[in-house]
Amino acid sequence: MIRLFPDYGRRYPLWENSTPTWDAGYTTTPETYGLSPELAQDLEGWQALWETHCDPLGGWNSEANAQKWLRDGRWLADRLQDEVASFADVKVEFG
């Protein structure tokens, strides 16, 4: 199970709880899963948008940024699931 959610100080919003059959570690990167360069770049940008425009105490700096981030996140989750469908499921943990 690949978990998709942002956290401050991360380059990519990818996480996984390791299992005996898949020892990926807790935080992961696009290379861990062999993701396309385009998806990797878009995941990095999505993470950066969140870090730049969402304050941990004050929330989003604008409703437009929040809505764009949510819309892009759903699109990225679908793309991620398509790329890892043969070996993993994606769990969306944002929104």
Secondary structure as a PSIPRED ss2 file (coil, helix, strand):
# PSIPRED VFORMAT (PSIPRED V4.0)

   1 M C   1.000  0.000  0.000
   2 I E   0.000  0.000  1.000
   3 R E   0.000  0.000  1.000
   4 L E   0.000  0.000  1.000
   5 F C   1.000  0.000  0.000
   6 P C   1.000  0.000  0.000
   7 D C   1.000  0.000  0.000
   8 Y C   1.000  0.000  0.000
   9 G C   1.000  0.000  0.000
  10 R C   1.000  0.000  0.000
  11 R C   1.000  0.000  0.000
  12 Y C   1.000  0.000  0.000
  13 P C   1.000  0.000  0.000
  14 L E   0.000  0.000  1.000
  15 W E   0.000  0.000  1.000
  16 E C   1.000  0.000  0.000
  17 N C   1.000  0.000  0.000
  18 S C   1.000  0.000  0.000
  19 T E   0.000  0.000  1.000
  20 P C   1.000  0.000  0.000
  21 T C   1.000  0.000  0.000
  22 W E   0.000  0.000  1.000
  23 D C   1.000  0.000  0.000
  24 A C   1.000  0.000  0.000
  25 G C   1.000  0.000  0.000
  26 Y C   1.000  0.000  0.000
  27 T E   0.000  0.000  1.000
  28 T C   1.000  0.000  0.000
  29 T C   1.000  0.000  0.000
  30 P H   0.000  1.000  0.000
  31 E H   0.000  1.000  0.000
  32 T H   0.000  1.000  0.000
  33 Y H   0.000  1.000  0.000
  34 G C   1.000  0.000  0.000
  35 L C   1.000  0.000  0.000
  36 S C   1.000  0.000  0.000
  37 P H   0.000  1.000  0.000
  38 E H   0.000  1.000  0.000
  39 L H   0.000  1.000  0.000
  40 A H   0.000  1.000  0.000
  41 Q H   0.000  1.000  0.000
  42 D H   0.000  1.000  0.000
  43 L H   0.000  1.000  0.000
  44 E H   0.000  1.000  0.000
  45 G H   0.000  1.000  0.000
  46 W H   0.000  1.000  0.000
  47 Q H   0.000  1.000  0.000
  48 A H   0.000  1.000  0.000
  49 L H   0.000  1.000  0.000
  50 W H   0.000  1.000  0.000
  51 E H   0.000  1.000  0.000
  52 T H   0.000  1.000  0.000
  53 H H   0.000  1.000  0.000
  54 C E   0.000  0.000  1.000
  55 D E   0.000  0.000  1.000
  56 P C   1.000  0.000  0.000
  57 L C   1.000  0.000  0.000
  58 G C   1.000  0.000  0.000
  59 G E   0.000  0.000  1.000
  60 W E   0.000  0.000  1.000
  61 N C   1.000  0.000  0.000
  62 S C   1.000  0.000  0.000
  63 E H   0.000  1.000  0.000
  64 A H   0.000  1.000  0.000
  65 N H   0.000  1.000  0.000
  66 A H   0.000  1.000  0.000
  67 Q H   0.000  1.000  0.000
  68 K H   0.000  1.000  0.000
  69 W H   0.000  1.000  0.000
  70 L H   0.000  1.000  0.000
  71 R H   0.000  1.000  0.000
  72 D H   0.000  1.000  0.000
  73 G H   0.000  1.000  0.000
  74 R H   0.000  1.000  0.000
  75 W H   0.000  1.000  0.000
  76 L H   0.000  1.000  0.000
  77 A H   0.000  1.000  0.000
  78 D H   0.000  1.000  0.000
  79 R H   0.000  1.000  0.000
  80 L H   0.000  1.000  0.000
  81 Q H   0.000  1.000  0.000
  82 D H   0.000  1.000  0.000
  83 E H   0.000  1.000  0.000
  84 V H   0.000  1.000  0.000
  85 A C   1.000  0.000  0.000
  86 S C   1.000  0.000  0.000
  87 F C   1.000  0.000  0.000
  88 A C   1.000  0.000  0.000
  89 D C   1.000  0.000  0.000
  90 V E   0.000  0.000  1.000
  91 K E   0.000  0.000  1.000
  92 V E   0.000  0.000  1.000
  93 E C   1.000  0.000  0.000
  94 F C   1.000  0.000  0.000
  95 G C   1.000  0.000  0.000
